[in-house]
């Protein structure tokens, strides 16, 4: 017995380990050394045997007590300790240890049982319905002010005829004769390490444990049908193009009593002829005449709340931008609004008649340098540029 390692050391736990800690340690070590995962490593098979031997003793309170008191002699029959390990591969009882099915262990690690077994989610458990995604096109003003919009959906609902059971009215599901209602088939498989127990999903009932012998003719046994429904979507003021609204519980019907999915509404905002949005601010352009720009004038400016009057000051230059504070878009789900920015665009008159041209020329002749500061400044810069250029050529000569 001197060549045997301490069982606590084998599982990597302390002597004061709880039952849960022993079980977790065993699963970890069983995964690490399982021969199916180490096919070309003979040492792994020996370690796997050692791990099962340690677990068989430490997971049994009586054996563990004898082992803690007498060591290996307390659990090995050759030492007369009674209740020994059982010897050989058969002593593992199919490697089930303290009733743990290694198929269940490896299902928890890999989503499938050992030696071909499979594991899947409980088909009878409540399952949330799928989401529905749609695009809703609205106008610029609807995005600014908010709107209630009714949309038409084609979504899964419980069958009205069988109320979701999938059975023809007057009938009900029967217990699957293959798995006897468990939804799983348990089987044993002999390997070089002994007999291993595992489970797989029953193929006859798909794991549900029940079969429908008389399916509903309307839903063909699925318990669900596609039905058109109307849903009202509350579009909040300030929504922007490309944003998504989630309407909870308006998606497809769930399975087995599961909750509905959600409705995801992607907002598409049409472009507007008057306004352009930048964040929560609104931009617009207003054309004004030469006379209005020079003399000043009251002009009408469109806003998302309606038209307002604005005083353009005397001498306003082309592309000047004015701000209308608080005339922008409502900030989404919080207080306050953006601003509106108004760019004035100078419109130069076209198709002048002779009289208009003469009047304009006469007016132009009355202007002096102080009336055209920018133009005069530009002429001065041109003159300086010409002088500098001339000096440069002279130096080259």
C-alpha beads as a LAMMPS data file, in Angstrom:
LAMMPS data file: protein, C-alpha beads

397 atoms
396 bonds

1 atom types
1 bond types

-500.0 500.0 xlo xhi
-500.0 500.0 ylo yhi
-500.0 500.0 zlo zhi

Masses

1 110.0

Atoms # bond

1 1 1 0.000 0.000 0.000
2 1 1 2.999 2.290 0.277
3 1 1 2.923 3.119 -3.430
4 1 1 -0.611 4.550 -3.239
5 1 1 -1.031 8.314 -3.107
6 1 1 -3.188 10.001 -0.515
7 1 1 -6.768 10.214 -1.819
8 1 1 -7.096 13.864 -0.825
9 1 1 -3.915 14.598 -2.781
10 1 1 -5.285 12.701 -5.798
11 1 1 -8.356 14.965 -5.933
12 1 1 -6.414 18.071 -4.979
13 1 1 -8.497 18.880 -1.896
14 1 1 -7.937 19.307 1.827
15 1 1 -8.979 16.806 4.487
16 1 1 -11.714 19.161 5.636
17 1 1 -13.343 19.332 2.168
18 1 1 -17.139 19.290 2.010
19 1 1 -19.175 16.793 -0.023
20 1 1 -19.796 19.459 -2.652
21 1 1 -16.081 20.260 -2.887
22 1 1 -15.301 16.546 -3.303
23 1 1 -17.860 16.213 -6.073
24 1 1 -16.549 19.289 -7.917
25 1 1 -12.951 18.127 -7.595
26 1 1 -13.875 14.654 -8.878
27 1 1 -15.632 16.080 -11.927
28 1 1 -12.655 18.278 -12.706
29 1 1 -10.139 15.441 -12.447
30 1 1 -12.383 12.980 -14.294
31 1 1 -12.598 15.412 -17.184
32 1 1 -8.835 15.940 -17.174
33 1 1 -7.845 12.261 -17.293
34 1 1 -10.747 10.583 -19.076
35 1 1 -9.360 8.132 -21.672
36 1 1 -11.750 9.356 -24.353
37 1 1 -9.995 12.722 -24.125
38 1 1 -6.527 11.170 -23.867
39 1 1 -6.646 8.238 -26.315
40 1 1 -2.876 7.983 -26.778
41 1 1 -1.868 8.446 -23.146
42 1 1 -1.761 5.170 -21.139
43 1 1 -0.809 7.139 -18.039
44 1 1 -4.094 9.061 -18.217
45 1 1 -6.054 5.796 -17.912
46 1 1 -4.179 4.923 -14.746
47 1 1 -4.745 8.388 -13.303
48 1 1 -8.423 8.147 -14.229
49 1 1 -8.636 4.860 -12.330
50 1 1 -6.867 6.468 -9.366
51 1 1 -9.293 9.423 -9.388
52 1 1 -12.325 7.121 -9.387
53 1 1 -10.847 5.072 -6.574
54 1 1 -10.291 8.203 -4.479
55 1 1 -13.772 9.477 -5.188
56 1 1 -15.379 6.136 -4.335
57 1 1 -13.867 6.318 -0.868
58 1 1 -14.126 10.026 -0.060
59 1 1 -17.688 10.432 -1.351
60 1 1 -18.907 7.647 0.972
61 1 1 -19.140 8.994 4.573
62 1 1 -18.457 5.585 6.167
63 1 1 -15.506 4.761 3.921
64 1 1 -14.130 8.261 4.341
65 1 1 -14.320 7.909 8.148
66 1 1 -12.407 4.613 8.051
67 1 1 -9.864 6.080 5.621
68 1 1 -9.307 9.144 7.800
69 1 1 -8.773 6.869 10.822
70 1 1 -6.765 3.972 9.326
71 1 1 -5.571 5.203 5.934
72 1 1 -5.654 2.839 2.942
73 1 1 -5.789 -0.163 5.264
74 1 1 -9.197 0.970 6.489
75 1 1 -10.785 0.636 3.036
76 1 1 -8.791 -2.195 1.422
77 1 1 -10.176 -5.733 2.052
78 1 1 -6.673 -7.249 2.026
79 1 1 -6.096 -5.383 5.317
80 1 1 -9.322 -6.681 6.848
81 1 1 -10.741 -3.196 7.130
82 1 1 -14.106 -4.278 5.729
83 1 1 -16.201 -2.574 3.170
84 1 1 -13.171 -2.420 0.915
85 1 1 -12.853 -0.708 -2.384
86 1 1 -14.101 -3.722 -4.267
87 1 1 -10.981 -4.231 -6.363
88 1 1 -10.577 -4.243 -10.093
89 1 1 -12.497 -2.306 -12.703
90 1 1 -15.733 -3.922 -11.652
91 1 1 -15.380 -2.237 -8.289
92 1 1 -16.149 1.070 -9.922
93 1 1 -19.718 -0.048 -10.644
94 1 1 -19.613 1.455 -14.097
95 1 1 -17.623 4.411 -12.777
96 1 1 -20.732 5.757 -11.161
97 1 1 -18.911 6.456 -7.855
98 1 1 -21.416 7.765 -5.319
99 1 1 -24.254 7.491 -7.766
100 1 1 -22.809 10.092 -10.176
101 1 1 -23.348 9.128 -13.809
102 1 1 -20.233 10.024 -15.797
103 1 1 -22.525 10.614 -18.752
104 1 1 -24.113 13.412 -16.754
105 1 1 -20.696 14.756 -15.806
106 1 1 -19.485 14.983 -19.358
107 1 1 -22.800 16.346 -20.554
108 1 1 -22.280 19.250 -18.153
109 1 1 -18.791 19.826 -19.572
110 1 1 -19.326 19.293 -23.288
111 1 1 -23.072 19.409 -23.893
112 1 1 -23.081 15.703 -24.802
113 1 1 -22.885 12.357 -23.025
114 1 1 -19.980 9.925 -23.210
115 1 1 -19.676 7.391 -25.986
116 1 1 -22.190 8.991 -28.292
117 1 1 -24.691 10.244 -25.705
118 1 1 -26.248 13.686 -26.275
119 1 1 -27.626 16.404 -24.076
120 1 1 -30.042 19.170 -24.992
121 1 1 -32.203 21.699 -23.221
122 1 1 -35.393 20.383 -21.679
123 1 1 -37.916 20.506 -24.558
124 1 1 -40.751 20.846 -22.054
125 1 1 -39.272 23.869 -20.297
126 1 1 -40.817 27.311 -20.982
127 1 1 -39.075 28.963 -23.913
128 1 1 -39.200 32.664 -24.745
129 1 1 -40.635 33.561 -28.125
130 1 1 -38.495 35.023 -30.885
131 1 1 -38.212 38.774 -31.424
132 1 1 -39.688 40.523 -34.451
133 1 1 -37.796 43.325 -36.207
134 1 1 -39.459 45.857 -38.518
135 1 1 -38.669 49.278 -40.012
136 1 1 -41.098 52.173 -39.520
137 1 1 -40.797 55.207 -41.793
138 1 1 -41.970 58.515 -40.340
139 1 1 -41.775 62.169 -41.362
140 1 1 -39.325 64.722 -40.001
141 1 1 -42.082 66.468 -38.044
142 1 1 -43.335 63.172 -36.584
143 1 1 -39.816 62.503 -35.311
144 1 1 -39.693 65.979 -33.752
145 1 1 -43.110 65.852 -32.091
146 1 1 -43.678 62.130 -31.501
147 1 1 -46.566 60.049 -32.772
148 1 1 -48.611 56.912 -32.090
149 1 1 -48.375 54.584 -35.052
150 1 1 -50.217 51.281 -35.612
151 1 1 -48.197 48.575 -37.363
152 1 1 -49.391 45.270 -38.821
153 1 1 -47.470 42.129 -37.857
154 1 1 -47.524 38.504 -38.917
155 1 1 -46.516 36.596 -35.782
156 1 1 -46.788 33.171 -34.139
157 1 1 -49.744 32.647 -31.815
158 1 1 -51.243 29.694 -29.979
159 1 1 -53.592 27.732 -32.211
160 1 1 -57.201 28.770 -31.523
161 1 1 -58.467 25.240 -32.201
162 1 1 -56.218 23.234 -29.860
163 1 1 -55.165 26.138 -27.604
164 1 1 -51.521 25.296 -28.137
165 1 1 -51.661 21.603 -27.205
166 1 1 -51.169 20.386 -30.783
167 1 1 -53.857 17.731 -30.277
168 1 1 -57.120 17.375 -32.108
169 1 1 -59.990 18.630 -29.881
170 1 1 -61.153 15.858 -27.557
171 1 1 -57.770 14.134 -27.481
172 1 1 -54.600 14.608 -25.459
173 1 1 -50.926 13.594 -25.666
174 1 1 -49.941 10.066 -24.650
175 1 1 -46.868 8.903 -22.739
176 1 1 -44.039 7.924 -25.061
177 1 1 -43.692 4.111 -24.959
178 1 1 -39.965 4.251 -25.762
179 1 1 -38.777 6.399 -22.861
180 1 1 -41.836 5.950 -20.614
181 1 1 -42.289 9.690 -20.311
182 1 1 -38.745 10.565 -19.246
183 1 1 -37.673 11.980 -22.586
184 1 1 -34.342 10.113 -22.358
185 1 1 -33.076 6.658 -23.162
186 1 1 -30.534 5.278 -20.699
187 1 1 -28.016 2.731 -21.895
188 1 1 -24.816 1.003 -20.787
189 1 1 -21.725 0.685 -22.934
190 1 1 -18.794 -1.596 -22.257
191 1 1 -15.312 -0.111 -22.721
192 1 1 -11.796 -1.163 -21.815
193 1 1 -12.338 0.699 -18.537
194 1 1 -15.549 -1.105 -17.702
195 1 1 -19.242 -0.484 -18.213
196 1 1 -20.244 3.135 -18.505
197 1 1 -23.780 4.452 -18.126
198 1 1 -25.018 7.270 -20.330
199 1 1 -28.216 8.774 -21.691
200 1 1 -29.451 10.208 -24.962
201 1 1 -32.536 12.099 -26.014
202 1 1 -35.406 9.865 -26.989
203 1 1 -35.764 10.074 -30.769
204 1 1 -39.351 8.818 -30.728
205 1 1 -40.716 11.872 -28.853
206 1 1 -37.887 14.350 -29.326
207 1 1 -37.232 14.386 -25.586
208 1 1 -40.698 15.589 -24.631
209 1 1 -41.788 12.317 -23.055
210 1 1 -45.149 12.563 -24.832
211 1 1 -46.469 11.825 -28.283
212 1 1 -49.357 13.322 -30.214
213 1 1 -51.289 10.514 -31.863
214 1 1 -54.129 12.730 -33.150
215 1 1 -52.619 16.043 -34.262
216 1 1 -54.721 19.172 -34.676
217 1 1 -55.567 19.668 -38.348
218 1 1 -55.271 23.466 -38.165
219 1 1 -51.725 23.666 -36.766
220 1 1 -50.650 20.130 -37.795
221 1 1 -49.639 19.290 -34.262
222 1 1 -47.330 22.252 -33.691
223 1 1 -49.762 24.118 -31.429
224 1 1 -48.924 27.372 -33.224
225 1 1 -50.222 29.316 -36.194
226 1 1 -49.253 32.521 -37.991
227 1 1 -51.724 35.305 -37.392
228 1 1 -51.915 38.993 -38.391
229 1 1 -51.949 41.380 -35.450
230 1 1 -52.033 45.147 -34.960
231 1 1 -49.665 46.776 -32.474
232 1 1 -49.591 50.453 -31.470
233 1 1 -46.088 51.889 -31.286
234 1 1 -45.533 55.040 -29.213
235 1 1 -42.807 56.971 -31.037
236 1 1 -41.361 59.532 -28.569
237 1 1 -40.589 63.132 -29.478
238 1 1 -36.929 63.541 -30.403
239 1 1 -36.416 60.086 -31.943
240 1 1 -33.700 60.111 -34.607
241 1 1 -33.136 58.236 -37.832
242 1 1 -31.752 54.714 -37.285
243 1 1 -32.715 54.444 -33.612
244 1 1 -34.546 51.315 -32.446
245 1 1 -37.599 51.209 -30.211
246 1 1 -38.192 48.019 -28.183
247 1 1 -41.839 47.178 -27.575
248 1 1 -41.711 44.508 -24.864
249 1 1 -43.882 41.409 -25.185
250 1 1 -45.114 42.035 -28.731
251 1 1 -42.994 39.447 -30.538
252 1 1 -43.724 35.793 -31.309
253 1 1 -45.570 33.639 -28.766
254 1 1 -43.344 31.567 -26.483
255 1 1 -43.376 27.771 -26.157
256 1 1 -44.592 25.739 -23.190
257 1 1 -45.929 28.833 -21.461
258 1 1 -42.814 30.896 -22.124
259 1 1 -43.037 34.669 -22.454
260 1 1 -43.453 36.451 -25.753
261 1 1 -40.494 37.902 -27.585
262 1 1 -40.153 41.654 -28.198
263 1 1 -40.910 43.882 -31.156
264 1 1 -37.896 45.896 -32.308
265 1 1 -38.862 48.900 -34.414
266 1 1 -36.099 50.605 -36.405
267 1 1 -37.036 54.232 -37.143
268 1 1 -36.418 55.657 -40.621
269 1 1 -36.951 59.438 -40.830
270 1 1 -37.725 60.996 -44.215
271 1 1 -35.683 64.013 -45.311
272 1 1 -37.417 67.376 -45.058
273 1 1 -37.361 70.176 -47.655
274 1 1 -37.117 72.982 -45.065
275 1 1 -35.195 71.536 -42.138
276 1 1 -32.008 69.598 -41.466
277 1 1 -31.283 67.937 -38.138
278 1 1 -27.910 68.033 -36.360
279 1 1 -28.240 66.321 -32.995
280 1 1 -31.159 68.093 -31.335
281 1 1 -30.572 71.310 -33.294
282 1 1 -32.452 72.302 -36.438
283 1 1 -30.905 74.131 -39.391
284 1 1 -32.740 75.986 -42.151
285 1 1 -31.904 78.478 -44.920
286 1 1 -33.944 81.619 -45.667
287 1 1 -33.334 83.637 -48.874
288 1 1 -33.297 87.429 -48.522
289 1 1 -32.981 90.230 -51.084
290 1 1 -30.119 92.673 -51.533
291 1 1 -32.294 95.452 -50.182
292 1 1 -33.336 93.435 -47.116
293 1 1 -29.716 92.626 -46.346
294 1 1 -28.574 96.221 -46.816
295 1 1 -31.454 98.029 -45.139
296 1 1 -32.566 95.416 -42.618
297 1 1 -36.030 93.848 -42.627
298 1 1 -38.514 91.684 -40.816
299 1 1 -38.502 88.216 -42.365
300 1 1 -40.639 85.112 -41.784
301 1 1 -38.715 82.093 -40.516
302 1 1 -40.236 78.571 -40.412
303 1 1 -39.714 76.539 -37.217
304 1 1 -40.994 73.135 -36.148
305 1 1 -43.520 75.015 -33.971
306 1 1 -44.727 77.240 -36.837
307 1 1 -43.638 80.489 -38.486
308 1 1 -41.969 83.268 -36.470
309 1 1 -40.862 86.812 -37.354
310 1 1 -37.193 87.711 -37.151
311 1 1 -35.556 91.141 -37.481
312 1 1 -32.629 90.994 -39.902
313 1 1 -30.258 93.856 -38.937
314 1 1 -29.025 96.434 -41.413
315 1 1 -25.922 95.409 -43.339
316 1 1 -26.394 91.650 -42.888
317 1 1 -23.823 89.728 -44.930
318 1 1 -24.475 86.609 -47.051
319 1 1 -24.458 83.279 -45.135
320 1 1 -24.829 84.960 -41.759
321 1 1 -26.262 82.498 -39.212
322 1 1 -28.773 83.529 -36.552
323 1 1 -29.748 81.361 -33.561
324 1 1 -33.285 80.904 -32.274
325 1 1 -32.725 79.548 -28.754
326 1 1 -34.940 76.663 -27.646
327 1 1 -36.597 76.291 -31.048
328 1 1 -34.932 72.975 -31.820
329 1 1 -35.949 69.362 -31.142
330 1 1 -37.105 67.941 -27.814
331 1 1 -34.249 66.024 -26.185
332 1 1 -35.086 62.345 -26.062
333 1 1 -36.394 61.200 -22.672
334 1 1 -35.044 64.270 -20.856
335 1 1 -35.883 67.902 -20.415
336 1 1 -34.863 70.703 -22.740
337 1 1 -34.767 71.373 -26.451
338 1 1 -32.069 72.135 -28.959
339 1 1 -31.803 75.418 -30.879
340 1 1 -32.674 76.431 -34.407
341 1 1 -30.002 77.963 -36.626
342 1 1 -31.060 80.154 -39.562
343 1 1 -28.630 80.830 -42.396
344 1 1 -29.618 83.809 -44.584
345 1 1 -28.814 83.368 -48.266
346 1 1 -28.480 86.506 -50.382
347 1 1 -30.412 86.225 -53.613
348 1 1 -28.953 88.355 -56.445
349 1 1 -31.725 89.644 -58.757
350 1 1 -31.901 88.298 -62.305
351 1 1 -33.533 89.455 -65.561
352 1 1 -33.259 93.210 -64.805
353 1 1 -34.858 95.582 -67.316
354 1 1 -33.200 98.750 -68.622
355 1 1 -34.782 101.021 -66.050
356 1 1 -33.753 98.741 -63.173
357 1 1 -30.187 98.532 -64.454
358 1 1 -29.925 102.299 -64.779
359 1 1 -31.285 102.765 -61.260
360 1 1 -28.849 100.204 -59.901
361 1 1 -25.910 101.855 -61.671
362 1 1 -26.953 105.262 -60.349
363 1 1 -27.145 103.807 -56.856
364 1 1 -23.744 102.141 -57.237
365 1 1 -22.201 105.461 -58.227
366 1 1 -23.295 106.923 -54.920
367 1 1 -21.320 104.364 -52.912
368 1 1 -17.895 105.073 -51.468
369 1 1 -15.078 102.924 -50.093
370 1 1 -16.597 102.852 -46.623
371 1 1 -19.655 101.087 -48.053
372 1 1 -17.538 98.142 -49.279
373 1 1 -14.995 97.373 -46.576
374 1 1 -14.369 93.786 -47.623
375 1 1 -13.968 94.611 -51.308
376 1 1 -11.621 97.504 -50.627
377 1 1 -9.588 95.357 -48.275
378 1 1 -9.338 92.669 -50.942
379 1 1 -8.182 95.244 -53.553
380 1 1 -5.455 96.418 -51.177
381 1 1 -4.273 92.822 -50.728
382 1 1 -4.194 92.311 -54.508
383 1 1 -2.154 95.487 -54.957
384 1 1 0.351 94.397 -52.291
385 1 1 0.576 90.953 -53.877
386 1 1 1.373 92.548 -57.281
387 1 1 4.063 94.778 -55.793
388 1 1 5.704 91.858 -53.996
389 1 1 5.623 89.783 -57.164
390 1 1 7.237 92.606 -59.178
391 1 1 10.032 93.001 -56.620
392 1 1 10.663 89.284 -56.768
393 1 1 11.153 89.338 -60.527
394 1 1 13.451 92.370 -60.260
395 1 1 15.658 90.555 -57.766
396 1 1 15.866 87.569 -60.081
397 1 1 17.042 89.879 -62.940

Bonds

1 1 1 2
2 1 2 3
3 1 3 4
4 1 4 5
5 1 5 6
6 1 6 7
7 1 7 8
8 1 8 9
9 1 9 10
10 1 10 11
11 1 11 12
12 1 12 13
13 1 13 14
14 1 14 15
15 1 15 16
16 1 16 17
17 1 17 18
18 1 18 19
19 1 19 20
20 1 20 21
21 1 21 22
22 1 22 23
23 1 23 24
24 1 24 25
25 1 25 26
26 1 26 27
27 1 27 28
28 1 28 29
29 1 29 30
30 1 30 31
31 1 31 32
32 1 32 33
33 1 33 34
34 1 34 35
35 1 35 36
36 1 36 37
37 1 37 38
38 1 38 39
39 1 39 40
40 1 40 41
41 1 41 42
42 1 42 43
43 1 43 44
44 1 44 45
45 1 45 46
46 1 46 47
47 1 47 48
48 1 48 49
49 1 49 50
50 1 50 51
51 1 51 52
52 1 52 53
53 1 53 54
54 1 54 55
55 1 55 56
56 1 56 57
57 1 57 58
58 1 58 59
59 1 59 60
60 1 60 61
61 1 61 62
62 1 62 63
63 1 63 64
64 1 64 65
65 1 65 66
66 1 66 67
67 1 67 68
68 1 68 69
69 1 69 70
70 1 70 71
71 1 71 72
72 1 72 73
73 1 73 74
74 1 74 75
75 1 75 76
76 1 76 77
77 1 77 78
78 1 78 79
79 1 79 80
80 1 80 81
81 1 81 82
82 1 82 83
83 1 83 84
84 1 84 85
85 1 85 86
86 1 86 87
87 1 87 88
88 1 88 89
89 1 89 90
90 1 90 91
91 1 91 92
92 1 92 93
93 1 93 94
94 1 94 95
95 1 95 96
96 1 96 97
97 1 97 98
98 1 98 99
99 1 99 100
100 1 100 101
101 1 101 102
102 1 102 103
103 1 103 104
104 1 104 105
105 1 105 106
106 1 106 107
107 1 107 108
108 1 108 109
109 1 109 110
110 1 110 111
111 1 111 112
112 1 112 113
113 1 113 114
114 1 114 115
115 1 115 116
116 1 116 117
117 1 117 118
118 1 118 119
119 1 119 120
120 1 120 121
121 1 121 122
122 1 122 123
123 1 123 124
124 1 124 125
125 1 125 126
126 1 126 127
127 1 127 128
128 1 128 129
129 1 129 130
130 1 130 131
131 1 131 132
132 1 132 133
133 1 133 134
134 1 134 135
135 1 135 136
136 1 136 137
137 1 137 138
138 1 138 139
139 1 139 140
140 1 140 141
141 1 141 142
142 1 142 143
143 1 143 144
144 1 144 145
145 1 145 146
146 1 146 147
147 1 147 148
148 1 148 149
149 1 149 150
150 1 150 151
151 1 151 152
152 1 152 153
153 1 153 154
154 1 154 155
155 1 155 156
156 1 156 157
157 1 157 158
158 1 158 159
159 1 159 160
160 1 160 161
161 1 161 162
162 1 162 163
163 1 163 164
164 1 164 165
165 1 165 166
166 1 166 167
167 1 167 168
168 1 168 169
169 1 169 170
170 1 170 171
171 1 171 172
172 1 172 173
173 1 173 174
174 1 174 175
175 1 175 176
176 1 176 177
177 1 177 178
178 1 178 179
179 1 179 180
180 1 180 181
181 1 181 182
182 1 182 183
183 1 183 184
184 1 184 185
185 1 185 186
186 1 186 187
187 1 187 188
188 1 188 189
189 1 189 190
190 1 190 191
191 1 191 192
192 1 192 193
193 1 193 194
194 1 194 195
195 1 195 196
196 1 196 197
197 1 197 198
198 1 198 199
199 1 199 200
200 1 200 201
201 1 201 202
202 1 202 203
203 1 203 204
204 1 204 205
205 1 205 206
206 1 206 207
207 1 207 208
208 1 208 209
209 1 209 210
210 1 210 211
211 1 211 212
212 1 212 213
213 1 213 214
214 1 214 215
215 1 215 216
216 1 216 217
217 1 217 218
218 1 218 219
219 1 219 220
220 1 220 221
221 1 221 222
222 1 222 223
223 1 223 224
224 1 224 225
225 1 225 226
226 1 226 227
227 1 227 228
228 1 228 229
229 1 229 230
230 1 230 231
231 1 231 232
232 1 232 233
233 1 233 234
234 1 234 235
235 1 235 236
236 1 236 237
237 1 237 238
238 1 238 239
239 1 239 240
240 1 240 241
241 1 241 242
242 1 242 243
243 1 243 244
244 1 244 245
245 1 245 246
246 1 246 247
247 1 247 248
248 1 248 249
249 1 249 250
250 1 250 251
251 1 251 252
252 1 252 253
253 1 253 254
254 1 254 255
255 1 255 256
256 1 256 257
257 1 257 258
258 1 258 259
259 1 259 260
260 1 260 261
261 1 261 262
262 1 262 263
263 1 263 264
264 1 264 265
265 1 265 266
266 1 266 267
267 1 267 268
268 1 268 269
269 1 269 270
270 1 270 271
271 1 271 272
272 1 272 273
273 1 273 274
274 1 274 275
275 1 275 276
276 1 276 277
277 1 277 278
278 1 278 279
279 1 279 280
280 1 280 281
281 1 281 282
282 1 282 283
283 1 283 284
284 1 284 285
285 1 285 286
286 1 286 287
287 1 287 288
288 1 288 289
289 1 289 290
290 1 290 291
291 1 291 292
292 1 292 293
293 1 293 294
294 1 294 295
295 1 295 296
296 1 296 297
297 1 297 298
298 1 298 299
299 1 299 300
300 1 300 301
301 1 301 302
302 1 302 303
303 1 303 304
304 1 304 305
305 1 305 306
306 1 306 307
307 1 307 308
308 1 308 309
309 1 309 310
310 1 310 311
311 1 311 312
312 1 312 313
313 1 313 314
314 1 314 315
315 1 315 316
316 1 316 317
317 1 317 318
318 1 318 319
319 1 319 320
320 1 320 321
321 1 321 322
322 1 322 323
323 1 323 324
324 1 324 325
325 1 325 326
326 1 326 327
327 1 327 328
328 1 328 329
329 1 329 330
330 1 330 331
331 1 331 332
332 1 332 333
333 1 333 334
334 1 334 335
335 1 335 336
336 1 336 337
337 1 337 338
338 1 338 339
339 1 339 340
340 1 340 341
341 1 341 342
342 1 342 343
343 1 343 344
344 1 344 345
345 1 345 346
346 1 346 347
347 1 347 348
348 1 348 349
349 1 349 350
350 1 350 351
351 1 351 352
352 1 352 353
353 1 353 354
354 1 354 355
355 1 355 356
356 1 356 357
357 1 357 358
358 1 358 359
359 1 359 360
360 1 360 361
361 1 361 362
362 1 362 363
363 1 363 364
364 1 364 365
365 1 365 366
366 1 366 367
367 1 367 368
368 1 368 369
369 1 369 370
370 1 370 371
371 1 371 372
372 1 372 373
373 1 373 374
374 1 374 375
375 1 375 376
376 1 376 377
377 1 377 378
378 1 378 379
379 1 379 380
380 1 380 381
381 1 381 382
382 1 382 383
383 1 383 384
384 1 384 385
385 1 385 386
386 1 386 387
387 1 387 388
388 1 388 389
389 1 389 390
390 1 390 391
391 1 391 392
392 1 392 393
393 1 393 394
394 1 394 395
395 1 395 396
396 1 396 397
